[in-house]
Amino acid sequence: MSARGPAIDALLARVREAVRAQAVTVAAVPAHTVVRRIARDQADLASLFAAKAQSVGMRVTRVTDAQLDATLAKLLESRAMTVVAMRDPSLAARANAAAGARLAPNNNDDLLFDCEVGITDVDCAIAESGSLVISTNGRIRNAWVTPPIHIAVVRAAQVLADLVDLFELRPDTLDAASTTIITGPSKTADIEGVLVTGVHGPAEVEIVLVG
């Protein structure tokens, strides 16, 4: 690598001087300013979440815990293979028993490209937008990215009002290597402005809302 010459030093000096010469102003935030929170006053966040999720193209089935096994079995009855990527071992075992399908190992990303369905739990869900929040804390990211169908198991108690609550109440999701906020099936309009579903991720998202 060649040594830096006088011309470069002179250029950098001018840049530094110009940056120092620029005034920095910080706009004052009025004391009465508040964040508008649409979902904050909603008593039934789970119902609001279900309605919003359906409005963005995801299907929601609300069940009791006792109905979970049968619901998973029904959703998977026409599928030849699935994968379970859950931090909850008991829930994973129940999905396995209900599916009657071959389960891919939960530690091999490559095998997920052959899977038709990915089943995951979630870190939480957002009522305001009908979004799922899933991190790689204990999960394989491809489980909700590569299979054409994603089934997400959401507990009613996991539903938060909005993103303000997400950042305040679930900082662990921000510390993960990857956290995905899913609002509807994968879509793109990159090619000639034509909207296509299921190009960069699942074309179908099924939510099983428990509780």
Backbone hydrogen bonds, N-H to C=O, Kabsch-Sander energy under -0.5 kcal/mol:
donor,donor_aa,acceptor,acceptor_aa,energy
9,D,5,G,-1.9
10,A,6,P,-2.4
11,L,7,A,-2.1
12,L,8,I,-2.7
13,A,9,D,-2.0
14,R,10,A,-1.9
15,V,11,L,-2.1
16,R,12,L,-2.6
17,E,13,A,-2.1
18,A,14,R,-2.2
19,V,15,V,-2.3
20,R,16,R,-2.3
21,A,17,E,-1.5
22,Q,18,A,-0.7
22,Q,19,V,-1.0
25,T,23,A,-0.5
27,A,25,T,-0.5
33,T,30,P,-1.7
36,R,34,V,-0.5
37,R,35,V,-0.5
38,I,36,R,-0.6
40,R,37,R,-0.5
42,Q,39,A,-1.6
43,A,41,D,-0.6
45,L,43,A,-1.0
48,L,44,D,-1.8
49,F,45,L,-2.8
50,A,46,A,-2.3
51,A,47,S,-2.2
52,K,48,L,-2.6
53,A,49,F,-2.9
54,Q,50,A,-2.0
55,S,51,A,-1.6
56,V,52,K,-1.0
56,V,53,A,-0.6
57,G,54,Q,-1.4
58,M,53,A,-2.2
59,R,205,V,-2.3
61,T,207,I,-2.9
62,R,60,V,-0.5
63,V,61,T,-0.5
63,V,209,L,-2.6
67,Q,64,T,-0.9
68,L,64,T,-0.5
68,L,65,D,-1.0
71,T,67,Q,-2.1
72,L,68,L,-2.5
73,A,69,D,-2.3
74,K,70,A,-2.2
75,L,71,T,-2.3
76,L,72,L,-1.7
77,E,73,A,-0.7
77,E,74,K,-0.7
79,R,76,L,-2.0
82,T,102,R,-2.0
83,V,117,V,-1.0
84,V,104,A,-0.6
85,A,83,V,-0.5
85,A,119,I,-2.3
92,A,88,D,-2.2
93,A,89,P,-2.2
94,R,90,S,-2.0
95,A,91,L,-2.4
96,N,92,A,-2.3
97,A,93,A,-2.4
98,A,94,R,-2.3
99,A,95,A,-2.2
100,G,96,N,-1.2
102,R,80,A,-1.0
104,A,82,T,-1.6
104,A,102,R,-0.5
108,N,105,P,-0.8
112,L,108,N,-0.5
112,L,109,D,-1.2
113,F,110,D,-1.3
114,D,111,L,-1.5
115,C,112,L,-1.1
116,E,81,M,-0.6
117,V,81,M,-0.6
118,G,149,I,-2.6
119,I,83,V,-2.7
120,T,151,I,-2.5
121,D,85,A,-0.7
122,V,153,V,-0.5
123,D,133,V,-2.4
124,C,133,V,-1.4
125,A,158,Q,-1.6
126,I,131,S,-2.6
127,A,125,A,-0.6
127,A,160,L,-3.1
128,E,161,A,-2.0
130,G,126,I,-1.6
131,S,126,I,-1.3
132,L,182,I,-2.5
133,V,124,C,-2.5
134,I,132,L,-0.5
134,I,180,T,-2.5
136,T,178,S,-1.9
138,G,136,T,-1.3
139,R,136,T,-0.8
141,R,139,R,-0.5
143,A,140,I,-1.7
144,W,141,R,-1.6
145,V,142,N,-0.9
146,T,142,N,-2.0
149,I,116,E,-1.1
150,H,204,E,-2.4
151,I,118,G,-3.3
152,A,150,H,-0.6
152,A,206,E,-3.0
153,V,120,T,-2.7
154,V,152,A,-0.7
154,V,208,V,-2.5
156,A,210,V,-2.7
158,Q,155,R,-2.1
159,V,156,A,-1.4
160,L,125,A,-3.4
166,L,162,D,-1.6
167,F,163,L,-2.3
168,E,164,V,-1.7
169,L,165,D,-3.5
170,R,165,D,-0.5
170,R,166,L,-2.0
173,T,170,R,-1.5
174,L,171,P,-0.8
175,D,171,P,-0.8
176,A,173,T,-0.6
180,T,134,I,-3.1
182,I,132,L,-2.9
182,I,180,T,-0.6
183,T,181,I,-0.6
186,S,202,P,-2.5
188,T,196,V,-2.0
192,E,190,D,-0.8
193,G,189,A,-0.8
194,V,191,I,-2.1
195,L,193,G,-0.5
196,V,188,T,-3.0
198,G,186,S,-3.1
203,A,148,P,-1.7
204,E,148,P,-1.6
206,E,150,H,-3.0
207,I,59,R,-3.4
208,V,152,A,-2.9
208,V,206,E,-0.5
209,L,61,T,-2.3
209,L,207,I,-0.8
210,V,154,V,-3.2
210,V,208,V,-0.7
211,G,63,V,-2.9
211,G,209,L,-0.6
